[in-house]
Amino acid sequence: MWHEYINATSTDEVVKILGEKKERARIIAGGTDLILELERGVRKGIDILVDVSRIPNLDQITIDGDDVIRLGPLVTHNDCTASKLIRARAYPLARAAWEVGAPQIRNRGTIAGNLITASPANDTITPLMALGASVTLISTRGERTIPLNEFYTGVRKTVMQADEMLVDISFPALTKTQRGTFIKLALRRTQAISLVNAAIILDVSTRRAGDEPSTRGLRADTVKSAVITLGAVTPIIVHAEAAENFLAKKKLNEKNIAQAAELAMQAAHPIDDVRGSAAYRLEMVKVIIARGLRAIRDENEQAGMPKKPILLQGKKTADRGRQTVHRPSSIVNVIETTINGKKFSFKSGYNKTLLRLLREEGLLTGTKEGCAEGECGACTVFLDGNAVMSCLVPAPRAHGAQIITVEGLAALTPTPLPEGERQGVREKLHPMQEAFIQHGAVQCGYCTPGFIMSGAKLLEEKSKPTHNEIEQAITGNLCRCTGYYKIVKAIEDASKTKV
């Protein structure tokens, strides 16, 4: 898929390479969009990838003295989901980030990458547009900052030039009188592209509600100003201006909510496709806008969003992937990595995905190829401590990394040898593997390695997960044989065993 893969160690090196190679080169960080685009021919003429994923300090979420929040270009969806700052001062973005894919996808996919892909169905563009975000681009020619509403020119098209790197996303933090939410409608609850999505931010005056238990506290009363943005219903994310203007200085009552929802439809010009008709999408704009306005009015905008979402990141190793490779920026054609505690040196496979490197060069066939699109989770492995879909990771990202596959789980749980045998340890199945055997949590078995990997990482993150947390953990793993009952039960029982 690529002829050269370059590990960069600084932004200066990146812009120099882009300035020289221009359209032939492409930056890769998470790669969850780019790998598929290259395989499908959506991005043509690219034969050089510049990996920026280990450049230090590009994964920061900060707020400055002017109450402007800044996201570095390596901030992932899970970073936003877990950020207390984003949850408190930019909730629509936190909700949208959590709605993206599954934990394995969110561990790799970056907010910057989501913006640059420029699909109108990409979830984080909609709240960032509502928040009034800007992006900063740098090149050897200098630096420029562009409001997000001027960044897009069409489907998968932006004003970004081939020699530019996105280095900052900035937007004002929500004030004390602003409330917002993000609503996504898709064909299933997780791992689905938006049919329609919307972000709503209201600046409101509040009143003290009555004494009824369901209405205690401050409730939104009058809208001072409104921002409503819509995704997946036009070639680019748009403002529902008629609805925004209507809501200004209006009471947030049922009549006005219904009228605003009707007006929001004026901004939508959806298409028919395999996931839904234009007529259905248009009607759903009205539905989700009304739903979002009611949620803000009733202070229910965070309903359904877990306080501590499952990330599938290990406590001890979750930051390893952010360390830079200890060598100068260079083309990777020999991959030196550690898999299941053993050193490997691969002289071939650098132009493959990590999944195929593991299976074809590493002969570690426990990791399965189900969809090769990041949909099924059968290829889940641990990369520098985080669960990822290996079909969406370029093989050279393994260079200098620590990888665990399903074959290595047993090695994580050594047990002393019985008395009388020679001193040392022998391998013992991981409690998750034992539980799957005991419960018969398998039918054809193809998806089982991925489920076991997700379950094992969950126990590393939460030793006693709730039923809901187990469900969150396996949202990225599909089984076409069963109803998941035995799988969930096996994970529940494994959590009762000390790892």
Secondary structure, DSSP 8 states (H G I E B T S, - for coil): --SEEEE--SHHHHHHHHHHHGGGEEEESS-TTHHHHHHHTSS-S--EEEE-TTSTT-S-EEE-TTSEEEE-TT-BHHHHHH-HHHHHH-HHHHHHHHHSS-HHHHHH-BHHHHHHH--TT-TTHHHHHHTT-EEEEEETTEEEEEEGGGTEEETTEES--TT-EEEEEEEE---TTEEEEEEEE-SSSSS---SEEEEEEEEEEEEE--SSGGG-SEEEEEEEEEEEEEESSSSS-EE-HHHHHHHTTEE--HHHHHHHHHHHGGG-----BTTB-HHHHHHHHHHHHHHHHHHHHTT-TTTT--SS----B-TTTTTGGGS--SS-SEE--SEEEEETTEEEEESS-TTSBHHHIIIIIS--TTS--S-SSSSS-TTEEEETTEEEEGGGSBGGGGTT-EEE-GGGTGGGS-EE--TTS-SSEE----HHHHHHHHHT--SS-SSHHHHHHHHHHHHHH-SS--HHHHHHHTTT---SS--SHHHHHHHHHHTTS--
